[in-house]
Amino acid sequence: MGLGDKIGNKAEELKGKAKEKVGDATDNPDMQAEGTGEKYKAHAKQAGEKVKDVGRDAKDDLDR
């Protein structure tokens, strides 16, 4: 996972958390749900990138 991907995914996660909290504070279930969705989307991207990293590392180990 490249540094740019990590930063982008973390930024998306934090943006989702912020929207979720604003939705809670303003009693806005739509904004809360949107924030939750963004947060979990970022988590899924991070997991996908980690799987790629593990696959790449395993391939490198086999090539040695």
C-alpha positions in Angstrom: 0.0 0.0 0.0 1.5 3.3 -1.0 1.7 6.2 1.4 -0.7 8.2 -0.7 -3.3 5.5 -0.5 -2.9 5.2 3.3 -3.3 9.0 3.7 -6.3 9.1 1.4 -8.0 6.2 3.1 -7.3 7.6 6.6 -8.7 11.0 5.5 -11.8 9.4 4.2 -12.2 7.5 7.4 -11.8 10.7 9.5 -14.3 12.6 7.3 -16.8 9.8 7.8 -16.3 9.9 11.6 -16.8 13.7 11.6 -20.0 13.5 9.6 -21.2 10.7 11.9 -20.6 12.9 15.0 -22.2 16.0 13.4 -25.2 13.8 12.5 -25.4 12.7 16.2 -25.0 16.2 17.5 -27.6 17.7 15.2 -30.0 14.7 15.4 -29.7 14.2 11.7 -29.9 10.5 10.9 -29.2 11.0 7.2 -25.8 12.7 7.9 -25.1 10.1 10.6 -25.7 7.3 8.1 -23.7 8.9 5.4 -20.8 9.3 7.8 -21.0 5.7 8.9 -21.1 4.6 5.3 -18.0 6.6 4.4 -16.1 5.3 7.5 -16.8 1.7 6.6 -16.0 2.3 2.9 -12.6 3.6 4.0 -12.1 0.5 6.3 -12.9 -1.8 3.4 -10.4 0.0 1.1 -7.7 -0.3 3.9 -8.4 -4.0 4.2 -8.2 -4.5 0.5 -4.8 -2.8 0.4 -3.6 -4.9 3.2 -4.6 -8.1 1.3 -2.6 -6.8 -1.7 0.4 -6.1 0.5 0.3 -9.6 2.0 0.0 -11.2 -1.5 2.9 -9.1 -2.8 5.0 -10.1 0.3 4.2 -13.8 -0.2 5.1 -13.6 -3.9 8.4 -11.9 -3.0 9.2 -14.6 -0.4 8.5 -17.3 -3.0 10.8 -15.7 -5.6 13.8 -15.8 -3.2 
